[in-house]
Amino acid sequence: EVMNKVVSELEGVEVYQDDLIVHGFDKVIHDKRLIALLRCLIEKNITVNPNKCSFYASIFECLGYLDDGNGLRPDMKRLAPLTNAPSPKNLTELRSLVGALQYYSRFIPNFSCRANCLFNILTSNSFKWGEEQESCLRSLLKFLRSDAVLRTYSPSVHSVLITDASPVGNGAVLEQEGRPVICVSRKLTITEQGYSQTQREALAVF
């Protein structure tokens, strides 16, 4: 919270715990933002450890993601425990597994629809695992193993928003130059599931 306040007026500076991340669309913008950050730290009498600093990194690793300049992808080292996980044996294991999948859901189009049978188990509070659930789980994990990459968003590039609706969920994909920037989705409420298809399609846009 303290660091967030310190850099709150700086553009292109992100804070995660005690880590500071500086980014820019090109080297000139990046360097201006970096200099502004360093000046701010000096003014606030905050020191950094040079041995823990990394400048002009070709690959950026943070919070289970990798960014190599070509886009954002899951960090396969962090992902391995999930993709190699055995089938859940109870609700607790399933809840943990679904939570991990949701963390990477930005890489999975229409995640809420594809994972619907898993959500149904969690809401029923009765654990029943069969071929349908196993197939659903393996299909979701396959998306993460297939070298999924999200394009880095650029405000100067034309964007296309693609939406979709099903009886159980809505989804959307933001694309630039034919590549996905992010995938989002959500499960419909019981009331929303009673909407007509036209209404569900309209809801997906909003």
C-alpha positions in Angstrom: 0.0 0.0 0.0 2.9 2.4 0.8 4.6 1.8 -2.5 1.3 2.1 -4.4 1.0 5.6 -2.9 4.6 6.5 -3.7 4.2 5.7 -7.4 0.5 6.5 -7.8 1.2 9.5 -10.1 3.8 7.8 -12.3 2.7 6.3 -15.6 3.9 2.9 -16.7 4.9 1.8 -13.2 3.3 -1.3 -11.5 3.7 -2.5 -8.0 3.5 -6.0 -6.6 4.4 -6.3 -3.0 8.0 -5.0 -2.9 8.6 -5.3 -6.7 8.5 -2.4 -9.1 7.8 -3.0 -12.8 8.4 -0.3 -15.4 7.1 -0.7 -18.9 6.7 1.3 -22.1 5.7 0.9 -25.7 9.2 1.7 -26.8 12.7 2.4 -25.3 12.3 6.1 -25.2 9.0 6.0 -23.3 10.4 3.2 -21.0 13.5 5.2 -20.2 11.5 8.4 -19.4 9.3 6.4 -17.0 12.3 4.7 -15.4 14.1 8.0 -14.8 10.9 9.4 -13.3 10.6 6.5 -11.0 14.3 6.7 -9.9 13.8 10.5 -9.2 10.7 9.7 -7.2 12.5 7.1 -5.1 15.3 9.5 -4.4 12.9 12.2 -3.3 11.2 9.8 -1.0 14.5 8.5 0.4 13.8 5.0 -0.8 16.7 2.7 -1.7 16.7 -0.3 -4.0 19.2 -3.2 -4.2 21.1 -3.0 -7.5 21.8 -6.8 -7.3 18.0 -7.4 -7.5 17.4 -5.0 -10.4 17.0 -6.2 -14.0 17.1 -3.7 -16.9 16.0 -4.3 -20.5 15.0 -7.9 -19.8 14.2 -9.8 -23.0 11.9 -12.1 -21.0 9.8 -10.8 -18.1 8.6 -13.3 -15.5 5.9 -12.4 -13.0 3.0 -14.1 -11.1 3.0 -17.2 -13.2 3.2 -15.4 -16.6 6.0 -14.8 -19.1 6.3 -11.9 -21.5 9.0 -12.1 -24.1 7.9 -9.0 -26.2 5.8 -11.2 -28.5 3.0 -11.6 -26.0 1.9 -13.0 -22.7 2.0 -16.7 -22.0 1.7 -19.0 -19.0 5.0 -19.8 -17.3 5.2 -23.5 -18.0 7.4 -24.1 -14.9 4.6 -22.7 -12.7 1.9 -24.4 -14.8 3.4 -27.9 -14.7 1.8 -28.8 -11.3 -1.6 -27.9 -12.8 -1.3 -29.6 -16.2 0.2 -32.7 -14.6 -2.3 -32.8 -11.8 -4.3 -36.0 -11.3 -8.1 -36.0 -11.4 -9.7 -34.6 -8.2 -11.0 -37.0 -5.7 -13.2 -34.7 -3.7 -14.8 -31.2 -3.7 -11.8 -29.6 -2.0 -9.4 -30.8 -4.7 -11.8 -29.8 -7.4 -12.3 -26.3 -5.9 -8.5 -25.8 -5.8 -8.1 -27.1 -9.4 -10.9 -24.9 -10.7 -9.4 -21.9 -8.9 -6.1 -22.5 -10.6 -7.8 -22.8 -14.0 -9.6 -19.6 -13.5 -6.3 -17.8 -12.8 -5.3 -18.7 -16.4 -8.8 -18.4 -17.9 -7.7 -15.3 -20.0 -6.0 -17.8 -22.3 -9.1 -20.0 -22.7 -12.0 -18.8 -24.9 -15.5 -19.2 -23.4 -13.9 -20.6 -20.2 -17.1 -20.4 -18.2 -19.0 -22.5 -20.8 -16.3 -25.0 -21.3 -15.9 -25.5 -17.5 -19.7 -25.5 -16.8 -19.8 -29.2 -15.8 -17.1 -28.5 -13.2 -18.9 -25.5 -11.8 -22.1 -27.6 -11.6 -20.3 -30.0 -9.2 -19.1 -27.2 -7.0 -22.6 -25.6 -6.7 -24.3 -28.9 -6.1 -21.9 -29.7 -3.2 -22.1 -33.4 -4.3 -18.9 -34.8 -5.8 -19.6 -37.0 -8.8 -16.7 -37.5 -11.3 -17.2 -39.3 -14.6 -16.1 -39.3 -18.2 -17.8 -36.0 -19.0 -16.0 -34.2 -16.2 -12.7 -35.8 -17.0 -13.0 -34.9 -20.7 -13.9 -31.3 -19.7 -10.9 -31.0 -17.5 -8.5 -32.4 -20.0 -9.9 -30.1 -22.7 -9.3 -27.1 -20.5 -5.7 -28.2 -19.7 -5.0 -28.8 -23.4 -5.6 -25.0 -24.1 -2.8 -24.2 -21.6 -0.4 -26.8 -23.0 -0.9 -25.6 -26.6 1.5 -22.7 -26.3 -1.3 -20.2 -25.7 0.0 -16.6 -26.3 -1.9 -13.3 -25.8 -0.9 -10.3 -27.9 0.3 -7.3 -26.0 -2.3 -4.6 -26.2 -1.5 -1.5 -28.2 -3.7 1.6 -28.1 -2.5 2.5 -31.6 -3.8 -0.7 -33.2 -7.4 -1.3 -34.3 -9.2 -3.6 -31.8 -12.0 -6.1 -32.5 -14.3 -7.3 -29.8 -15.9 -10.7 -30.5 -18.7 -11.8 -28.2 -20.6 -15.1 -27.9 -23.5 -16.4 -25.8 -24.7 -19.8 -24.8 -27.5 -21.1 -22.6 -25.1 -21.2 -19.6 -22.5 -18.5 -20.1 -21.2 -15.5 -22.1 -17.8 -14.9 -23.5 -15.7 -12.3 -25.3 -12.3 -12.1 -27.0 -10.5 -8.8 -27.6 -8.3 -9.1 -30.7 -5.7 -7.0 -32.4 -4.4 -7.9 -35.9 -6.1 -11.3 -35.6 -4.5 -12.2 -32.3 -6.2 -12.5 -29.0 -5.3 -9.9 -26.4 -7.5 -11.4 -23.6 -10.4 -13.8 -23.3 -13.1 -13.2 -20.7 -16.3 -15.1 -19.8 -18.8 -15.6 -17.0 -21.4 -18.1 -16.0 -25.0 -16.9 -16.4 -27.2 -16.6 -13.3 -30.4 -18.7 -13.1 -32.4 -15.7 -14.1 -30.2 -14.9 -17.1 -30.3 -18.5 -18.3 -34.0 -17.9 -18.8 -33.3 -15.0 -21.3 -33.9 -15.5 -25.0 -30.8 -16.1 -27.2 -31.1 -12.5 -28.5 -31.1 -11.2 -24.9 -28.1 -13.3 -24.0 -26.2 -12.1 -27.0 -27.0 -8.5 -26.1 -25.9 -9.2 -22.5 -22.6 -10.5 -23.7 -21.8 -7.2 -25.3 -22.4 -5.3 -22.0 
